[in-house]
Amino acid sequence: MPIIGASPWFRSNACSTVRVVSQLSLFSADARPPRVSDLAGLLCGPGQIVGFGAGDQARLSIVLADPARAPALAAASAATGIRMEAVQTEGGATALRSAFRCDLVGLARAWTRGSVKTVPPGWQLDGPALRLWALATGRPDERGGYLLSLDPHAPETHLALVAAATRVGIPPARVGRGPALRISGTRRVQRLVELVGPVPPRADTALWPRYWGRNAS
């Protein structure tokens, strides 16, 4: 049986040679090019998506607790084909916001029920979405774990995100203050590091997931 996270390997028999691809290679951030659905990672945190008019356009936005995250997050969003610009909210916070776009409608339909944000049933969390979630809200804690912030205004999404993280191999604890998911333990943090990939350009290295004192490379 292949080990999760191991390199692809080959099994031979008298008839054929079968290449077995590891589970990690299917879900890691480097497994495929960026796409719009990766922006679900922002909705795992405090991101919001709203429709417009007849529902043929939608806008994605996220308020950032740390304005310094904006350049790296905007670049990662642009890589999916969605441009997001930094704006100031009425309360003086920094937010990233897209224009109303027809190519965000699918994401809006999947992640909302009426005006309420919801996690799609059975949603598969993967490395690209985790990468954006970490870029937007992730941070190490003082005990060797890693925190991914949840949306305090959408508590009904929290348990579904716990389940999604568990399915991808990083079963978390839920932290009430924040709120956030906490990934801890050497094997789980290592799995997280492998899923999100190297530190993105313009991101703060100190905030990126790491294990054994090293970032992904």
C-alpha positions as CSV (number, residue, x, y, z in Angstrom):
1,M,0.0,0.0,0.0
2,P,1.5,3.4,-0.9
3,I,2.3,5.9,1.9
4,I,0.5,9.2,1.8
5,G,3.0,11.9,0.8
6,A,5.5,9.4,-0.7
7,S,6.8,9.9,-4.2
8,P,4.9,8.1,-7.0
9,W,6.1,4.5,-7.4
10,F,5.6,1.5,-9.7
11,R,4.1,-1.9,-9.1
12,S,4.8,-4.6,-11.7
13,N,3.2,-7.9,-12.4
14,A,3.4,-10.4,-15.2
15,C,1.0,-8.5,-17.4
16,S,1.7,-4.8,-16.8
17,T,3.4,-2.0,-14.9
18,V,1.1,0.2,-13.0
19,R,2.1,3.7,-11.8
20,V,0.6,4.5,-8.4
21,V,0.1,8.2,-7.7
22,S,0.3,9.3,-4.1
23,Q,-2.7,11.0,-2.5
24,L,-0.6,14.0,-1.8
25,S,0.2,14.6,-5.5
26,L,-3.5,14.9,-6.2
27,F,-4.3,17.5,-3.6
28,S,-1.1,19.6,-3.2
29,A,-1.0,23.2,-4.4
30,D,1.5,22.4,-7.2
31,A,-0.6,19.5,-8.6
32,R,-2.4,21.8,-11.2
33,P,-2.6,25.4,-12.5
34,P,-4.5,27.9,-10.4
35,R,-8.2,28.2,-11.1
36,V,-11.2,30.3,-9.9
37,S,-12.5,27.6,-7.6
38,D,-9.3,27.9,-5.5
39,L,-10.7,31.2,-4.2
40,A,-13.0,29.1,-2.0
41,G,-10.0,29.3,0.4
42,L,-10.9,32.9,1.1
43,L,-14.5,31.9,1.9
44,C,-13.1,29.4,4.5
45,G,-12.0,32.5,6.4
46,P,-13.8,35.8,6.5
47,G,-14.2,36.2,2.8
48,Q,-17.7,37.1,1.4
49,I,-19.2,36.6,-2.0
50,V,-22.4,38.3,-3.2
51,G,-24.5,38.1,-6.3
52,F,-25.8,41.0,-8.3
53,G,-28.9,41.8,-10.3
54,A,-30.4,38.6,-11.9
55,G,-27.6,36.5,-10.4
56,D,-25.4,36.6,-13.5
57,Q,-22.6,38.4,-11.8
58,A,-20.9,38.1,-8.3
59,R,-18.3,39.9,-6.3
60,L,-15.7,38.4,-3.9
61,S,-14.2,40.4,-1.1
62,I,-12.3,39.8,2.1
63,V,-11.4,42.1,5.0
64,L,-7.8,41.6,6.1
65,A,-6.7,41.8,9.8
66,D,-3.2,42.5,8.5
67,P,-3.0,44.9,5.6
68,A,0.5,43.6,4.8
69,R,-1.1,40.5,3.4
70,A,-2.8,42.3,0.6
71,P,0.0,42.3,-2.1
72,A,0.7,38.5,-1.9
73,L,-3.0,37.7,-1.7
74,A,-3.9,40.0,-4.7
75,A,-1.1,38.3,-6.7
76,A,-2.4,34.8,-5.9
77,S,-5.9,35.8,-6.8
78,A,-4.7,37.3,-10.1
79,A,-3.1,33.9,-10.9
80,T,-6.6,32.4,-10.9
81,G,-7.8,35.0,-13.4
82,I,-9.6,37.2,-10.8
83,R,-8.2,40.6,-10.1
84,M,-8.8,42.0,-6.6
85,E,-7.9,45.5,-5.6
86,A,-7.2,46.9,-2.1
87,V,-9.9,49.3,-0.7
88,Q,-10.6,50.9,2.6
89,T,-13.7,49.9,4.5
90,E,-15.9,52.5,6.2
91,G,-14.3,51.3,9.5
92,G,-10.8,52.0,8.1
93,A,-9.8,48.4,7.6
94,T,-8.0,47.1,4.5
95,A,-10.0,44.8,2.2
96,L,-9.5,43.1,-1.2
97,R,-12.4,43.3,-3.5
98,S,-13.1,42.1,-7.1
99,A,-15.4,43.7,-9.6
100,F,-18.7,42.1,-10.2
101,R,-17.9,39.3,-12.6
102,C,-19.8,36.5,-14.4
103,D,-16.9,34.0,-13.8
104,L,-17.5,34.2,-10.0
105,V,-21.2,33.1,-10.3
106,G,-20.4,29.4,-10.0
107,L,-18.4,30.1,-6.7
108,A,-21.3,32.2,-5.4
109,R,-23.9,29.6,-6.1
110,A,-21.9,26.9,-4.5
111,W,-21.0,28.8,-1.3
112,T,-24.3,30.6,-0.6
113,R,-27.9,29.7,0.3
114,G,-29.9,32.9,-0.2
115,S,-27.7,35.5,1.5
116,V,-26.0,33.1,3.9
117,K,-22.5,31.7,3.4
118,T,-22.4,27.9,3.5
119,V,-19.8,25.2,2.7
120,P,-21.0,23.0,-0.2
121,P,-22.0,19.5,0.9
122,G,-19.0,17.1,0.8
123,W,-16.7,19.9,-0.4
124,Q,-13.1,18.7,-1.0
125,L,-10.5,21.0,0.5
126,D,-7.2,20.8,-1.3
127,G,-3.8,22.4,-1.5
128,P,-4.6,25.4,-3.7
129,A,-7.6,26.4,-1.5
130,L,-5.5,25.9,1.6
131,R,-2.8,28.0,0.1
132,L,-5.2,31.0,-0.3
133,W,-6.7,30.4,3.2
134,A,-3.2,30.5,4.7
135,L,-2.2,33.6,2.7
136,A,-5.3,35.4,4.0
137,T,-5.4,34.4,7.6
138,G,-2.9,31.7,8.5
139,R,-0.4,32.1,11.3
140,P,1.7,29.9,13.6
141,D,0.9,29.8,17.3
142,E,3.4,29.7,20.2
143,R,3.0,25.9,20.7
144,G,4.2,24.6,17.3
145,G,0.7,24.5,15.7
146,Y,-0.8,26.5,12.9
147,L,-4.0,28.5,13.0
148,L,-6.4,29.1,10.1
149,S,-9.0,31.7,10.9
150,L,-12.7,31.0,10.5
151,D,-15.5,33.5,9.7
152,P,-16.9,34.7,13.1
153,H,-20.1,35.8,11.2
154,A,-20.7,32.4,9.7
155,P,-20.5,29.9,12.6
156,E,-22.5,27.4,10.7
157,T,-19.5,26.9,8.4
158,H,-17.1,25.9,11.1
159,L,-18.0,22.2,11.6
160,A,-18.1,21.6,7.8
161,L,-14.6,23.1,7.5
162,V,-13.4,20.8,10.4
163,A,-14.8,17.9,8.4
164,A,-13.2,19.1,5.1
165,A,-9.8,19.5,6.8
166,T,-10.0,16.0,8.3
167,R,-10.8,14.5,4.9
168,V,-7.6,16.0,3.4
169,G,-5.5,14.6,6.2
170,I,-5.1,17.5,8.6
171,P,-7.7,16.9,11.3
172,P,-7.9,20.1,13.3
173,A,-9.0,21.3,16.7
174,R,-11.4,24.2,16.8
175,V,-10.2,27.3,18.7
176,G,-13.0,29.4,20.2
177,R,-11.0,32.6,20.5
178,G,-10.7,34.0,17.0
179,P,-12.3,31.6,16.0
180,A,-9.8,29.4,14.1
181,L,-8.9,25.8,13.2
182,R,-5.6,24.6,14.8
183,I,-3.4,22.1,13.0
184,S,-0.9,20.5,15.4
185,G,1.4,17.5,15.7
186,T,4.4,16.9,13.6
187,R,2.7,14.7,11.0
188,R,-0.3,16.9,10.5
189,V,1.8,20.1,10.2
190,Q,4.1,18.4,7.8
191,R,1.1,17.3,5.7
192,L,-0.1,21.0,5.8
193,V,3.3,22.2,4.6
194,E,3.3,19.7,1.8
195,L,-0.2,20.7,0.7
196,V,0.3,24.5,0.6
197,G,3.7,24.4,-1.0
198,P,6.5,27.0,-0.9
199,V,6.1,30.5,0.5
200,P,4.3,32.6,-2.2
201,P,6.0,35.7,-3.6
202,R,5.6,38.8,-1.4
203,A,4.2,36.7,1.5
204,D,5.7,36.9,5.0
205,T,7.9,33.9,5.6
206,A,7.3,34.0,9.3
207,L,3.6,33.5,8.8
208,W,3.8,30.5,6.5
209,P,3.3,26.9,7.7
210,R,6.5,25.1,8.7
211,Y,7.8,22.0,10.5
212,W,11.2,21.2,12.0
213,G,12.0,24.9,11.8
214,R,11.8,24.9,8.0
215,N,9.4,26.2,5.4
216,A,8.3,24.2,2.4
217,S,10.7,24.4,-0.4
